[in-house]
Amino acid sequence: MTVKPILEARGLMKRYGTVVAMNGADFDLMPGEICAVIGDNGAGKSTLIKALSGAVTPDHGEILLDGQPVHFRSPDDARAMGIETVYQNLAMSPALSIADNMFLGREWRKPGIMGSVFRQMDRPRMEAFARQKLSELGLMTIQDISQAVETLSGGQRQGVAVARAAAFGSKVVILDEPTAALGVKESRRVLELIRDVRARGIPIILISHNMPHVFEVADRIHIHRLGRRLCVIRPQDYSMSDAVAFMTGAKLPEGVTEAA
């Protein structure tokens, strides 16, 4: 039985004036996997990820979710289809509580007239849900769900962002450089979180420049070069130096030509 990708991109094109950011880019994410996306600066991987998350609309090509064509006009469209993205800047409001940040932009209202007319938020239900989701990912070292996010460490903030994505991302979670600003210990915890999310059956797209982390957690590695997919490799088949050489054009994978 052939396993079909849960998320696909076919022939995506995107130009910014004379700059070609995507030049017939393809992508596949299989169910239940961690697929890392790597590429040199300017390779177009950020534009690819923005297209998959709804932040950019391609000029040509198509995106398929569960085999069905989808058209994202905004990140809200992608979120509505079950695709959650954790951006490098985390997109959090530091002065708000953990629970408020978990529900940022999709707050639950109280039932009845208090919610529908007076627009009051159902804080007890939101806090219970946030606590449950943090507990599921082993993040309840955070004692007070109502404490401000600005009081958390970098690793804890990343944990909240990942928990938020896992809570609402029913189909796909996209993580953009999740360990970039973290120390060794906190990075280790985030990698464990990534595995925990995958263990719950949610496939993950991981964008990272950290090769050891990529090779540690990824099932497959998508190498992006010159605005398109160069190849997809498995970590057990190649070394980190091979991946960097493919990424920079120092050498090419067997059977691949630069124009392919």
Sequence and secondary structure as in RCSB ss.txt:
>XXXX:A:sequence
MTVKPILEARGLMKRYGTVVAMNGADFDLMPGEICAVIGDNGAGKSTLIKALSGAVTPDHGEILLDGQPVHFRSP
DDARAMGIETVYQNLAMSPALSIADNMFLGREWRKPGIMGSVFRQMDRPRMEAFARQKLSELGLMTIQDISQAVE
TLSGGQRQGVAVARAAAFGSKVVILDEPTAALGVKESRRVLELIRDVRARGIPIILISHNMPHVFEVADRIHIHR
LGRRLCVIRPQDYSMSDAVAFMTGAKLPEGVTEAA
>XXXX:A:secstr
     SEEEEEEEEEETTEEEEEEEEEEE TT EEEEEE TTSSHHHHHHHHTTSS  SEEEEEETTEEE  SSH
HHHHHTTEEEE TTTT  TTSBHHHHHTTT   B STHHHHTT  B HHHHHHHHHHHHHHTT TT   TTSBGG
GS HHHHHHHHHHHHHHH SSEEEEESTTTT  HHHHHHHHHHHHHHHHTT  EEEE S HHHHHHH SEEEEEE
TTEEEEEE GGGS HHHHHHHHHTSS  TT  TT 
